[in-house]
Amino acid sequence: MQDKYQKEIEEILKNAGEVAPEESRTESEKPLEDRTGAVRRAAEANKPSVVQSPARGSWPSITPGKILMTGLFVFVVTVLLQIWILIWVGLALLVLGYLLFFITPRSVSMEKRWRGESIEDAPETQWDRFKRWIKS
């Protein structure tokens, strides 16, 4: 996708009467060392910003997914240990997490497009979605 943009930029510069800079050669024309460095720099530039951990003393966010996972863990452990009072606590956490899942608003993501084509990254795997779900 990046090569496509690079070619379009070079075409625009040619049409404007300017000479494309030397750095705008296609990737196949560059030496291997330059190509790997360019790929690495491009990958680093496309990384989303890293979310810093919360400052000391602040509480981590509580999400419906975390409440569901906690409730499930408490329920399974207390069923195995047969602690009847905590079984009800686990069930209550499961119900609370389930209700909060439908109550809390979700952020709406829009597909990024340029000239009618999507510029989004490749779709995430199920494992990546699960890890992101646990972190949020």
C-alpha positions, -999 to 999 in steps of 0.1 A, spaced: 0 0 0 29 24 8 44 18 -26 11 28 -42 12 61 -23 48 67 -32 41 62 -69 11 86 -68 33 112 -51 60 108 -77 34 111 -105 20 143 -90 55 158 -87 62 148 -124 30 164 -135 38 196 -115 72 198 -133 93 190 -103 119 163 -102 112 135 -77 138 134 -49 165 108 -50 151 91 -19 118 84 -37 132 55 -57 112 24 -57 121 -2 -30 133 -27 -55 159 -2 -68 174 4 -34 201 -18 -18 189 -45 5 202 -26 36 182 4 27 151 -16 21 152 -33 54 158 0 72 130 16 53 106 -13 62 117 -11 99 112 27 100 78 24 82 67 -3 107 78 19 136 59 49 122 27 28 118 28 15 154 0 30 175 12 51 204 19 30 235 -6 37 263 14 44 295 5 25 326 -16 45 351 3 66 375 10 52 410 -19 55 433 -45 55 405 -69 25 401 -69 4 369 -100 6 348 -128 -18 356 -145 -31 325 -174 -55 321 -150 -81 306 -128 -80 337 -159 -83 360 -171 -113 339 -137 -130 341 -134 -124 378 -170 -137 384 -163 -168 363 -130 -174 382 -146 -170 416 -176 -192 406 -154 -220 393 -130 -220 422 -157 -219 448 -177 -246 431 -146 -268 433 -140 -259 469 -178 -260 477 -179 -227 495 -216 -219 490 -216 -183 500 -189 -174 476 -206 -193 448 -234 -167 451 -208 -139 450 -193 -154 418 -228 -156 402 -236 -120 412 -203 -109 396 -212 -128 364 -247 -112 363 -232 -77 370 -206 -81 343 -232 -93 318 -255 -63 325 -226 -38 323 -216 -53 290 -249 -41 275 -252 -8 295 -217 7 289 -213 27 257 -188 14 231 -166 35 210 -176 35 173 -147 29 150 -149 41 114 -130 27 85 -103 50 73 -105 55 35 -85 75 10 -97 78 -26 -123 52 -21 -99 25 -8 -94 13 28 -61 22 44 -66 1 75 -42 -25 86 -48 -62 81 -77 -75 103 -66 -87 138 -66 -123 148 -90 -136 174 -61 -138 199 -52 -101 193 -88 -91 199 -90 -112 231 -58 -96 244 -71 -61 236 -104 -70 253 -87 -81 285 -65 -50 286 -93 -25 282 
